[in-house]
Amino acid sequence: MKQKYKYCPLCASELVEKSFDDRRRLQCTAPECSYVQWDNPIPVLAAIVEHEDKIILAHNRSWPEGLYSVITGFLEKGEEPQQGVLREVHEELGLHGEVIDFIGVYSFRRMNQLILAYYVKASGTIVLNSELTNIKKIEKSKLKGWSFGTGPAVWDWVEKYGQKASSSKTTIG
């Protein structure tokens, strides 16, 4: 287990790795403190955005050149997922959207994320926020998923709303 934290956020005592519920977890060493670092997955929202009959894929400024994906963002405390996905579409693209369908839940273990994916139809003029450097608009019939992150959600969307997915999955980029 890679140790992310060295000290307890509640009492500042040292954290050590111990077995807890048949898993290795960081736990506080102070006898009076019961803190356990659960390291549960972070909920992430993903929007497969249809705009002017095409699907928008975006490039985040922190990603390698040529890598594009659907619109994503973190679920905020107290926010309903459908509200959050529409907020992300508006924040990142400047568009107003409507949730058409819930596509599904997907595990992205490499990033310790749980992705909640939605199909969103959006309208308005695209205005990219500072997180994005570029977008691509893909014909719905040409959209294909990829093997990690939000890619499986795209494959499921393609199977339900686009052409039948081919058996060879490729990365868009």
MDTraj code that builds the backbone (N, CA, C; nanometers):
import mdtraj as md
import numpy as np

residues = "MET LYS GLN LYS TYR LYS TYR CYS PRO LEU CYS ALA SER GLU LEU VAL GLU LYS SER PHE ASP ASP ARG ARG ARG LEU GLN CYS THR ALA PRO GLU CYS SER TYR VAL GLN TRP ASP ASN PRO ILE PRO VAL LEU ALA ALA ILE VAL GLU HIS GLU ASP LYS ILE ILE LEU ALA HIS ASN ARG SER TRP PRO GLU GLY LEU TYR SER VAL ILE THR GLY PHE LEU GLU LYS GLY GLU GLU PRO GLN GLN GLY VAL LEU ARG GLU VAL HIS GLU GLU LEU GLY LEU HIS GLY GLU VAL ILE ASP PHE ILE GLY VAL TYR SER PHE ARG ARG MET ASN GLN LEU ILE LEU ALA TYR TYR VAL LYS ALA SER GLY THR ILE VAL LEU ASN SER GLU LEU THR ASN ILE LYS LYS ILE GLU LYS SER LYS LEU LYS GLY TRP SER PHE GLY THR GLY PRO ALA VAL TRP ASP TRP VAL GLU LYS TYR GLY GLN LYS ALA SER SER SER LYS THR THR ILE GLY".split()
xyz = np.array([
    [0.0848, -0.1178, 0.0000],
    [0.0000, 0.0000, 0.0000],
    [0.0890, 0.1238, 0.0000],
    [0.0645, 0.2117, -0.0922],
    [0.1386, 0.3374, -0.0956],
    [0.0780, 0.4310, 0.0096],
    [0.1604, 0.4770, 0.1017],
    [0.1107, 0.5615, 0.2094],
    [0.0976, 0.7050, 0.1613],
    [-0.0270, 0.7562, 0.1604],
    [-0.0542, 0.8923, 0.1148],
    [-0.0346, 0.9930, 0.2272],
    [-0.0657, 0.9503, 0.3480],
    [-0.0614, 1.0419, 0.4624],
    [0.0282, 0.9836, 0.5702],
    [0.0941, 1.0712, 0.6428],
    [0.1829, 1.0264, 0.7493],
    [0.1208, 1.0469, 0.8883],
    [0.0337, 1.1502, 0.8994],
    [-0.0232, 1.1843, 1.0300],
    [-0.1761, 1.1864, 1.0244],
    [-0.2358, 1.1571, 1.1367],
    [-0.3809, 1.1532, 1.1510],
    [-0.4395, 1.2937, 1.1342],
    [-0.5431, 1.3098, 1.0518],
    [-0.6040, 1.4418, 1.0348],
    [-0.6882, 1.4853, 1.1550],
    [-0.7162, 1.3926, 1.2482],
    [-0.7961, 1.4266, 1.3660],
    [-0.7116, 1.4660, 1.4866],
    [-0.6014, 1.3922, 1.5101],
    [-0.5230, 1.4178, 1.6317],
    [-0.3732, 1.4407, 1.6057],
    [-0.3294, 1.4284, 1.4832],
    [-0.1907, 1.4512, 1.4412],
    [-0.0939, 1.3420, 1.4859],
    [-0.1435, 1.2299, 1.5364],
    [-0.0563, 1.1166, 1.5696],
    [-0.0157, 1.0460, 1.4404],
    [0.0858, 0.9617, 1.4508],
    [0.1347, 0.8898, 1.3333],
    [0.0312, 0.7889, 1.2836],
    [0.0255, 0.7743, 1.1519],
    [-0.0572, 0.6710, 1.0905],
    [0.0323, 0.5531, 1.0551],
    [-0.0191, 0.4309, 1.0777],
    [0.0541, 0.3109, 1.0406],
    [-0.0400, 0.2167, 0.9662],
    [0.0204, 0.1344, 0.8818],
    [-0.0590, 0.0382, 0.8058],
    [-0.0860, -0.0843, 0.8921],
    [-0.2145, -0.1207, 0.9016],
    [-0.2565, -0.2375, 0.9788],
    [-0.3664, -0.3093, 0.9017],
    [-0.3890, -0.4330, 0.9408],
    [-0.4985, -0.5088, 0.8828],
    [-0.6287, -0.4667, 0.9510],
    [-0.7295, -0.4361, 0.8702],
    [-0.8591, -0.3919, 0.9219],
    [-0.9644, -0.4414, 0.8246],
    [-1.0599, -0.5183, 0.8713],
    [-1.1639, -0.5747, 0.7841],
    [-1.1026, -0.6486, 0.6657],
    [-1.0000, -0.7274, 0.6918],
    [-0.9310, -0.8076, 0.5897],
    [-0.8649, -0.7247, 0.4800],
    [-0.8360, -0.5992, 0.5075],
    [-0.7645, -0.5130, 0.4126],
    [-0.6569, -0.4364, 0.4882],
    [-0.5547, -0.3952, 0.4156],
    [-0.4507, -0.3115, 0.4734],
    [-0.4978, -0.1677, 0.4652],
    [-0.5020, -0.1000, 0.5799],
    [-0.5478, 0.0385, 0.5852],
    [-0.4587, 0.1170, 0.6810],
    [-0.4492, 0.2481, 0.6558],
    [-0.3772, 0.3355, 0.7480],
    [-0.4674, 0.3651, 0.8671],
    [-0.4090, 0.3504, 0.9884],
    [-0.4848, 0.3741, 1.1106],
    [-0.4026, 0.4587, 1.2054],
    [-0.4721, 0.5338, 1.2859],
    [-0.4065, 0.6198, 1.3850],
    [-0.3457, 0.5339, 1.4962],
    [-0.2288, 0.5756, 1.5419],
    [-0.1601, 0.5030, 1.6497],
    [-0.2041, 0.5457, 1.7896],
    [-0.2767, 0.6570, 1.7994],
    [-0.3206, 0.7039, 1.9320],
    [-0.4334, 0.6142, 1.9837],
    [-0.4196, 0.5622, 2.1055],
    [-0.5215, 0.4702, 2.1597],
    [-0.6606, 0.5342, 2.1723],
    [-0.6646, 0.6638, 2.1965],
    [-0.7941, 0.7318, 2.2146],
    [-0.8577, 0.7755, 2.0825],
    [-0.7883, 0.7540, 1.9711],
    [-0.8383, 0.7959, 1.8399],
    [-0.8734, 0.6718, 1.7571],
    [-0.9835, 0.6770, 1.6888],
    [-1.0278, 0.5609, 1.6101],
    [-1.0211, 0.5855, 1.4593],
    [-0.9403, 0.6838, 1.4188],
    [-0.9347, 0.7196, 1.2767],
    [-0.8776, 0.6059, 1.1912],
    [-0.9460, 0.5790, 1.0787],
    [-0.9000, 0.4842, 0.9775],
    [-0.9081, 0.5555, 0.8428],
    [-0.8026, 0.5486, 0.7639],
    [-0.8037, 0.6063, 0.6288],
    [-0.8645, 0.5008, 0.5361],
    [-0.9912, 0.5196, 0.5002],
    [-1.0631, 0.4205, 0.4205],
    [-1.0189, 0.4218, 0.2742],
    [-0.9820, 0.5378, 0.2229],
    [-0.9378, 0.5517, 0.0835],
    [-1.0427, 0.5003, -0.0148],
    [-1.1684, 0.5358, 0.0137],
    [-1.2785, 0.4956, -0.0735],
    [-1.2725, 0.5696, -0.2060],
    [-1.3307, 0.5112, -0.3110],
    [-1.3303, 0.5779, -0.4417],
    [-1.4018, 0.7130, -0.4372],
    [-1.3548, 0.8035, -0.5205],
    [-1.4118, 0.9369, -0.5305],
    [-1.5185, 0.9361, -0.6400],
    [-1.6390, 0.9887, -0.6121],
    [-1.7419, 0.9921, -0.7154],
    [-1.7127, 1.0992, -0.8213],
    [-1.7102, 1.0549, -0.9469],
    [-1.6849, 1.1420, -1.0607],
    [-1.8058, 1.1345, -1.1535],
    [-1.8440, 1.2488, -1.2069],
    [-1.9545, 1.2564, -1.3019],
    [-1.8984, 1.2629, -1.4429],
    [-1.9622, 1.1934, -1.5342],
    [-1.9218, 1.1964, -1.6745],
    [-2.0440, 1.2272, -1.7593],
    [-2.0263, 1.3179, -1.8552],
    [-2.1354, 1.3552, -1.9451],
    [-2.0958, 1.3241, -2.0887],
    [-2.1724, 1.2376, -2.1512],
    [-2.1601, 1.2177, -2.2949],
    [-2.2530, 1.3229, -2.3540],
    [-2.1915, 1.4330, -2.4017],
    [-2.2674, 1.5521, -2.4405],
    [-2.2947, 1.5527, -2.5901],
    [-2.4236, 1.5572, -2.6229],
    [-2.4653, 1.5756, -2.7618],
    [-2.4969, 1.7237, -2.7815],
    [-2.4343, 1.7828, -2.8830],
    [-2.4554, 1.9233, -2.9161],
    [-2.4602, 1.9346, -3.0678],
    [-2.5686, 1.9871, -3.1188],
    [-2.5867, 2.0015, -3.2640],
    [-2.5660, 1.8680, -3.3356],
    [-2.6280, 1.7632, -3.2820],
    [-2.6270, 1.6276, -3.3387],
    [-2.4898, 1.5613, -3.3435],
    [-2.3944, 1.6101, -3.2666],
    [-2.2623, 1.5477, -3.2563],
    [-2.2261, 1.5331, -3.1095],
    [-2.1306, 1.4444, -3.0822],
    [-2.0837, 1.4221, -2.9452],
    [-1.9551, 1.5015, -2.9250],
    [-1.9486, 1.5714, -2.8135],
    [-1.8319, 1.6539, -2.7816],
    [-1.7322, 1.5738, -2.6989],
    [-1.6078, 1.5733, -2.7453],
    [-1.4957, 1.5202, -2.6681],
    [-1.4015, 1.6368, -2.6422],
    [-1.3459, 1.6412, -2.5226],
    [-1.2638, 1.7561, -2.4826],
    [-1.1235, 1.7125, -2.4427],
    [-1.0298, 1.8062, -2.4605],
    [-0.8912, 1.7859, -2.4176],
    [-0.8652, 1.8735, -2.2957],
    [-0.8287, 1.8093, -2.1852],
    [-0.7947, 1.8797, -2.0623],
    [-0.6493, 1.9250, -2.0714],
    [-0.6216, 2.0449, -2.0243],
    [-0.4867, 2.1011, -2.0374],
    [-0.3791, 2.0179, -1.9666],
    [-0.4157, 1.9343, -1.8710],
    [-0.3163, 1.8535, -1.8003],
    [-0.2917, 1.7180, -1.8671],
    [-0.3628, 1.6878, -1.9738],
    [-0.3484, 1.5584, -2.0407],
    [-0.2448, 1.5648, -2.1518],
    [-0.1946, 1.4480, -2.1932],
    [-0.1025, 1.4440, -2.3073],
    [-0.1713, 1.4936, -2.4354],
    [-0.0915, 1.5475, -2.5247],
    [-0.1402, 1.5938, -2.6548],
    [-0.2176, 1.4828, -2.7243],
    [-0.3331, 1.5169, -2.7800],
    [-0.4111, 1.4211, -2.8580],
    [-0.5076, 1.3358, -2.7788],
    [-0.5076, 1.3441, -2.6463],
    [-0.5994, 1.2657, -2.5642],
    [-0.7259, 1.3470, -2.5389],
    [-0.8402, 1.2902, -2.5765],
    [-0.9701, 1.3551, -2.5587],
    [-1.0623, 1.2600, -2.4846],
    [-1.1596, 1.3162, -2.4144],
    [-1.2576, 1.2346, -2.3435],
    [-1.3880, 1.3117, -2.3331],
    [-1.4853, 1.2477, -2.2702],
    [-1.6124, 1.3136, -2.2445],
    [-1.5931, 1.4141, -2.1298],
    [-1.6935, 1.4924, -2.1031],
    [-1.6858, 1.5937, -1.9967],
    [-1.6975, 1.5245, -1.8611],
    [-1.6045, 1.5563, -1.7716],
    [-1.6048, 1.4944, -1.6392],
    [-1.5801, 1.5980, -1.5304],
    [-1.6178, 1.5616, -1.4096],
    [-1.5916, 1.6470, -1.2945],
    [-1.6347, 1.5757, -1.1675],
    [-1.5966, 1.6313, -1.0553],
    [-1.6259, 1.5697, -0.9267],
    [-1.7647, 1.6086, -0.8760],
    [-1.8308, 1.5138, -0.8138],
    [-1.9576, 1.5380, -0.7476],
    [-1.9299, 1.6220, -0.6231],
    [-2.0014, 1.7307, -0.6069],
    [-1.9843, 1.8191, -0.4913],
    [-2.0668, 1.7693, -0.3725],
    [-2.0240, 1.8014, -0.2527],
    [-2.0958, 1.7652, -0.1308],
    [-2.2377, 1.8205, -0.1371],
    [-2.3354, 1.7366, -0.1077],
    [-2.4754, 1.7783, -0.1036],
    [-2.5418, 1.7917, -0.2399],
    [-2.4709, 1.7564, -0.3461],
    [-2.5221, 1.7743, -0.4814],
    [-2.5787, 1.6414, -0.5334],
    [-2.6925, 1.6489, -0.5995],
    [-2.7473, 1.5320, -0.6669],
    [-2.6658, 1.5084, -0.7943],
    [-2.6378, 1.3825, -0.8307],
    [-2.5566, 1.3561, -0.9497],
    [-2.6090, 1.4220, -1.0780],
    [-2.7396, 1.4208, -1.1008],
    [-2.7926, 1.4834, -1.2224],
    [-2.7684, 1.6343, -1.2227],
    [-2.7807, 1.6987, -1.1079],
    [-2.7491, 1.8419, -1.0982],
    [-2.6013, 1.8636, -1.1274],
    [-2.5176, 1.7786, -1.0696],
    [-2.3731, 1.7928, -1.0837],
    [-2.3246, 1.7754, -1.2257],
    [-2.3813, 1.6794, -1.2975],
    [-2.3364, 1.6584, -1.4351],
    [-2.3759, 1.7773, -1.5229],
    [-2.4928, 1.8353, -1.4985],
    [-2.5339, 1.9545, -1.5742],
    [-2.4481, 2.0755, -1.5371],
    [-2.4099, 2.0848, -1.4085],
    [-2.3195, 2.1916, -1.3643],
    [-2.1863, 2.1808, -1.4367],
    [-2.1319, 2.0593, -1.4440],
    [-2.0033, 2.0383, -1.5115],
    [-2.0110, 2.0756, -1.6595],
    [-2.1189, 2.0379, -1.7267],
    [-2.1359, 2.0732, -1.8688],
    [-2.1366, 2.2249, -1.8846],
    [-2.2063, 2.2920, -1.7938],
    [-2.2121, 2.4385, -1.8015],
    [-2.0773, 2.5017, -1.7683],
    [-2.0115, 2.4536, -1.6615],
    [-1.8821, 2.5103, -1.6225],
    [-1.7746, 2.4895, -1.7293],
    [-1.7693, 2.3702, -1.7871],
    [-1.6605, 2.3385, -1.8791],
    [-1.6869, 2.3811, -2.0230],
    [-1.8142, 2.3801, -2.0643],
    [-1.8466, 2.4120, -2.2037],
    [-1.9332, 2.5364, -2.2209],
    [-1.9889, 2.5900, -2.1113],
    [-2.0775, 2.7054, -2.1214],
    [-2.2137, 2.6712, -2.1787],
    [-2.2480, 2.5427, -2.1830],
    [-2.3745, 2.4991, -2.2422],
    [-2.4782, 2.4672, -2.1355],
    [-2.6038, 2.4789, -2.1736],
    [-2.7153, 2.4376, -2.0879],
    [-2.7588, 2.3002, -2.1356],
    [-2.7773, 2.2079, -2.0415],
    [-2.8061, 2.0711, -2.0803],
    [-2.9301, 2.0144, -2.0156],
    [-2.9679, 1.9004, -2.0694],
    [-3.0789, 1.8218, -2.0173],
    [-3.0319, 1.6773, -2.0115],
    [-3.0489, 1.6134, -1.8958],
    [-3.0116, 1.4734, -1.8828],
    [-3.1153, 1.3897, -1.9571],
    [-3.0671, 1.3105, -2.0522],
    [-3.1538, 1.2229, -2.1299],
    [-3.1608, 1.0847, -2.0668],
    [-3.0456, 1.0369, -2.0184],
    [-3.0427, 0.9013, -1.9644],
    [-2.9221, 0.8841, -1.8722],
    [-2.9372, 0.7948, -1.7785],
    [-2.8259, 0.7502, -1.6954],
    [-2.7646, 0.6310, -1.7668],
    [-2.6369, 0.6387, -1.8005],
    [-2.5714, 0.5321, -1.8757],
    [-2.5250, 0.4202, -1.7833],
    [-2.4636, 0.4549, -1.6689],
    [-2.4215, 0.3514, -1.5761],
    [-2.3128, 0.3963, -1.4811],
    [-2.2675, 0.3013, -1.4003],
    [-2.1627, 0.3231, -1.3008],
    [-2.0413, 0.2411, -1.3435],
    [-1.9224, 0.3045, -1.3379],
    [-1.8001, 0.2416, -1.3869],
    [-1.6867, 0.2657, -1.2882],
    [-1.6093, 0.1621, -1.2619],
    [-1.4945, 0.1734, -1.1735],
    [-1.3706, 0.2123, -1.2540],
    [-1.3000, 0.3141, -1.2059],
    [-1.1725, 0.3539, -1.2661],
    [-1.0690, 0.3379, -1.1556],
    [-1.0243, 0.2155, -1.1359],
    [-0.9380, 0.1801, -1.0223],
    [-0.8063, 0.2547, -1.0214],
    [-0.7485, 0.2758, -1.1388],
    [-0.6178, 0.3435, -1.1449],
    [-0.6234, 0.4810, -1.0787],
    [-0.7356, 0.5492, -1.0891],
    [-0.7516, 0.6821, -1.0301],
    [-0.8343, 0.6786, -0.9008],
    [-0.8716, 0.5580, -0.8558],
    [-0.9558, 0.5420, -0.7373],
    [-1.0847, 0.6230, -0.7502],
    [-1.1522, 0.6075, -0.8642],
    [-1.2747, 0.6822, -0.8918],
    [-1.3894, 0.5876, -0.9249],
    [-1.5080, 0.6314, -0.8931],
    [-1.6317, 0.5651, -0.9310],
    [-1.7039, 0.6624, -1.0230],
    [-1.7187, 0.6263, -1.1491],
    [-1.7738, 0.7171, -1.2504],
    [-1.9235, 0.6930, -1.2665],
    [-2.0012, 0.8010, -1.2558],
    [-2.1449, 0.7995, -1.2822],
    [-2.1651, 0.8694, -1.4162],
    [-2.2031, 0.7924, -1.5185],
    [-2.2084, 0.8466, -1.6543],
    [-2.3516, 0.8746, -1.6998],
    [-2.3680, 0.9910, -1.7638],
    [-2.4982, 1.0360, -1.8135],
    [-2.4885, 1.0769, -1.9596],
    [-2.6005, 1.0633, -2.0284],
    [-2.6173, 1.1146, -2.1639],
    [-2.6881, 1.2487, -2.1496],
    [-2.6250, 1.3543, -2.2014],
    [-2.6774, 1.4910, -2.1876],
    [-2.6898, 1.5540, -2.3254],
    [-2.8061, 1.6099, -2.3555],
    [-2.8220, 1.6919, -2.4763],
    [-2.8077, 1.8364, -2.4320],
    [-2.7249, 1.9115, -2.5045],
    [-2.6937, 2.0488, -2.4635],
    [-2.7186, 2.1454, -2.5782],
    [-2.7421, 2.2704, -2.5383],
    [-2.7630, 2.3761, -2.6373],
    [-2.6885, 2.5013, -2.5923],
    [-2.6702, 2.5913, -2.6885],
    [-2.6007, 2.7157, -2.6605],
    [-2.4716, 2.7239, -2.7389],
    [-2.3948, 2.8268, -2.7070],
    [-2.2661, 2.8498, -2.7718],
    [-2.1556, 2.7972, -2.6816],
    [-2.0669, 2.7180, -2.7375],
    [-1.9588, 2.6587, -2.6590],
    [-1.8567, 2.7659, -2.6216],
    [-1.8299, 2.7731, -2.4907],
    [-1.7251, 2.8598, -2.4363],
    [-1.6448, 2.7736, -2.3404],
    [-1.5217, 2.7397, -2.3782],
    [-1.4390, 2.6522, -2.2964],
    [-1.3898, 2.7237, -2.1712],
    [-1.3894, 2.6509, -2.0593],
    [-1.3307, 2.7094, -1.9388],
    [-1.1801, 2.6866, -1.9399],
    [-1.1126, 2.7296, -1.8344],
    [-0.9657, 2.7250, -1.8306],
    [-0.9100, 2.5826, -1.8207],
    [-0.9928, 2.4832, -1.7847],
    [-0.9452, 2.3452, -1.7748],
    [-0.9246, 2.2816, -1.9123],
    [-0.9982, 2.3286, -2.0118],
    [-0.9973, 2.2658, -2.1435],
    [-0.9208, 2.3500, -2.2446],
    [-0.8504, 2.2814, -2.3356],
    [-0.7770, 2.3534, -2.4397],
    [-0.8422, 2.3402, -2.5761],
    [-0.9219, 2.2351, -2.5941],
    [-0.9785, 2.2105, -2.7262],
    [-1.0921, 2.1097, -2.7147],
    [-1.1774, 2.1062, -2.8163],
    [-1.2806, 2.0032, -2.8262],
    [-1.2782, 1.9439, -2.9662],
    [-1.3382, 1.8271, -2.9770],
    [-1.3665, 1.7633, -3.1053],
    [-1.5152, 1.7326, -3.1052],
    [-1.5781, 1.7499, -3.2198],
    [-1.7170, 1.7085, -3.2345],
    [-1.7181, 1.5860, -3.3251],
    [-1.7705, 1.4761, -3.2724],
    [-1.7693, 1.3477, -3.3410],
    [-1.9109, 1.3122, -3.3864],
    [-1.9234, 1.2673, -3.5106],
    [-2.0520, 1.2159, -3.5584],
    [-2.0922, 1.1002, -3.4672],
    [-2.2181, 1.0952, -3.4294],
    [-2.2635, 0.9893, -3.3400],
    [-2.2342, 0.8507, -3.3974],
    [-2.2454, 0.8361, -3.5276],
    [-2.2218, 0.7060, -3.5912],
    [-2.0743, 0.6664, -3.5925],
    [-1.9844, 0.7597, -3.5648],
    [-1.8400, 0.7309, -3.5666],
    [-1.7784, 0.7221, -3.4274],
    [-1.8576, 0.7492, -3.3245],
    [-1.8063, 0.7466, -3.1879],
    [-1.7745, 0.6037, -3.1460],
    [-1.6590, 0.5870, -3.0825],
    [-1.6169, 0.4584, -3.0267],
    [-1.5604, 0.4824, -2.8878],
    [-1.5752, 0.3827, -2.8034],
    [-1.5200, 0.3916, -2.6695],
    [-1.3733, 0.3530, -2.6663],
    [-1.3198, 0.3472, -2.5453],
    [-1.1812, 0.3081, -2.5222],
    [-1.1789, 0.2228, -2.3974],
    [-1.0659, 0.1700, -2.3621],
    [-1.0612, 0.0637, -2.2608],
    [-1.0521, 0.1089, -2.1157],
    [-1.0376, 0.2363, -2.0871],
    [-1.0178, 0.2793, -1.9478],
    [-1.1013, 0.4034, -1.9173],
    [-1.1106, 0.4379, -1.7884],
    [-1.1804, 0.5592, -1.7470],
    [-1.3236, 0.5627, -1.7964],
    [-1.3562, 0.6660, -1.8726],
    [-1.4929, 0.6848, -1.9225],
    [-1.5219, 0.6045, -2.0494],
    [-1.4210, 0.5404, -2.1066],
    [-1.4382, 0.4646, -2.2307],
    [-1.5470, 0.3590, -2.2268],
    [-1.5551, 0.2773, -2.1212],
    [-1.6635, 0.1785, -2.1158],
    [-1.8038, 0.2416, -2.1168],
    [-1.8187, 0.3579, -2.0579],
    [-1.9477, 0.4280, -2.0624],
    [-1.9802, 0.4697, -2.2054],
    [-1.8780, 0.5136, -2.2779],
    [-1.8985, 0.5513, -2.4186],
    [-1.9413, 0.4289, -2.4989],
    [-1.8760, 0.3144, -2.4747],
    [-1.9178, 0.1915, -2.5445],
    [-2.0634, 0.1606, -2.5154],
    [-2.1047, 0.1724, -2.3898],
    [-2.2449, 0.1444, -2.3556],
    [-2.3387, 0.2430, -2.4238],
    [-2.2995, 0.3704, -2.4307],
    [-2.3811, 0.4700, -2.5008],
    [-2.3931, 0.4337, -2.6485],
    [-2.2808, 0.3957, -2.7098],
    [-2.2804, 0.3586, -2.8521],
    [-2.3762, 0.2419, -2.8765],
    [-2.3715, 0.1419, -2.7890],
    [-2.4588, 0.0256, -2.8055],
    [-2.6058, 0.0626, -2.7933],
    [-2.6363, 0.1612, -2.7111],
    [-2.7759, 0.1992, -2.6899],
    [-2.8249, 0.3064, -2.7873],
    [-2.7393, 0.4045, -2.8184],
    [-2.7841, 0.5210, -2.8957],
    [-2.7151, 0.5393, -3.0309],
    [-2.5959, 0.4856, -3.0462],
    [-2.5224, 0.5025, -3.1713],
    [-2.5319, 0.3767, -3.2547],
    [-2.4405, 0.3616, -3.3461],
    [-2.4367, 0.2379, -3.4235],
    [-2.3881, 0.1267, -3.3314],
    [-2.4062, 0.0032, -3.3720],
    [-2.3591, -0.1088, -3.2902],
    [-2.2074, -0.1012, -3.2785],
    [-2.1576, -0.1170, -3.1574],
    [-2.0123, -0.1107, -3.1349],
    [-1.9448, -0.2287, -3.2023],
    [-1.8334, -0.2009, -3.2658],
    [-1.7567, -0.3088, -3.3278],
    [-1.6821, -0.3844, -3.2203],
    [-1.6315, -0.4981, -3.2533],
    [-1.5633, -0.5795, -3.1531],
    [-1.4228, -0.5297, -3.1225],
    [-1.3684, -0.4400, -3.2051],
    [-1.2339, -0.3875, -3.1785],
    [-1.2435, -0.2504, -3.1150],
    [-1.2179, -0.2465, -2.9852],
    [-1.2256, -0.1201, -2.9114],
    [-1.0969, -0.0421, -2.9316],
    [-1.1106, 0.0862, -2.9594],
    [-0.9937, 0.1707, -2.9826],
    [-0.9989, 0.2920, -2.8926],
    [-0.8837, 0.3540, -2.8752],
    [-0.8750, 0.4773, -2.7981],
    [-0.8921, 0.5953, -2.8913],
    [-0.9756, 0.6909, -2.8503],
    [-0.9914, 0.8130, -2.9281],
    [-0.8793, 0.9056, -2.8895],
    [-0.8199, 0.9685, -2.9857],
    [-0.7135, 1.0604, -2.9511],
    [-0.6389, 1.1124, -3.0689],
])
top = md.Topology()
chain = top.add_chain()
for i, resn in enumerate(residues, 1):
    res = top.add_residue(resn, chain, resSeq=i)
    for name in ("N", "CA", "C"):
        top.add_atom(name, md.element.get_by_symbol(name[0]), res)
traj = md.Trajectory(xyz[None], top)
